[in-house]
Amino acid sequence: MWDFSIATTLSLVLRTWPFVLLRLVVYAAIASGFVLGTGLGAGTGFTIGLAFAGDGPLTGALIGAVAGLCLVCGVLWWVRQYLVYLVKAGHVAAMDALLQGRALPGGRAQIAYALATVRARFLEVNLLFALDLLIRGVVRALVGLLNLLTGWIPGFRSLNAFVNGVLKVALGLVDEIILAYIIRHGEASPAAAARDGLVLYAQNAGPMLRNAIWIALFEYAAAAVLFLFLLGPAIGLAYALPGGLTGFGVVFALVAAWALKAALIEPLSIAALLQAYDIAIAGQRPDPEWTARLDGASAAFRNLADRAPRPHPGPTHAAGQPG
């Protein structure tokens, strides 16, 4: 069925509870920002709309709410690289360390330890963020290649929605999996390790997709439950906005469900895929044929080593001494 242990998955997430709390704080702040931005925008638009007759207040509130949402999205666009650094990279490093059998401190010390591990590998936020963008570029090429190869199959288009959902799980978290691979293989430059990790993922696409199907079903079910649970309070909040913008209640519920999914459900998916990836690539080396295929399919993959900065050399050690 699947190649990961549910008990190990839960253990990895529970033992990294400081990062789970950090994720909750960060994504709750993001969701609150969306709600606050929308509410302030709607209130401002409603006030301005009072100067106009007819549906002026309601129209102004709608325009203001959309403007508020766009403003929050713009702010998040500028801080996204730091969210990647703090939330994603640190949590992946912590879970991978536990998966490799290493001990981790508890509390805030765990966050400091994991971020120190990330800094030792990437030095700067910009390097990690640039590498993450390159990996995502390769993932987009893989999605396009799979759609191209399967689009001609009779009746396949009717399954596209589900298949694309599975692909989003199987390939949407590739950057986290590759990030763990990069941190683990400190003997290679981050770019070279990323290329090797991507090749190993691609040549084991079958097992990874099989595991992703189960994880996708779990994510869809959990997200639907969260959305339904939050829909009532969100609509109540929307009624409190000027003009009774009940339609935004659905938006609020979606934002809140996304925040909880990113904070609580996504770590479970990452922990499961980390295990499946380790099992799939055990004893393997990157296949030159798959390297050539990815070189031909993705410019980001071809230029990965050239575009990513080289790692800063660490302290030297005598032969046979631990680094």
Secondary structure, DSSP 8 states (H G I E B T S, - for coil): --SS-HHHHHHHHHHTHHHHHHHHHHHHHHHHHHHHHHHHHHHHHHHHHTTSSTTHHHHHHHHHHHHHHHHHHHHHHHHHHHHIIIIIIHHHHHHHHHHTT-----THHHHHHHHHHHHHHHSSHHHHHHHHHHHHHHHHHHHHHHHHHHTTSTTGGGGHHHHHHHHHHHHHTHHHHHHHHHHH-TTS-HHHHHHHHHHHHHHTHHHHHHHHHHHHHHHHHHHHHHHHHHHHHHHHHHHTSTT--THHHHHHHHHHHHHHIIIIIHHHHHHHHHHHHHHHHTT----HHHHHHHHHH-HHHHTHHHHS----------TTS--
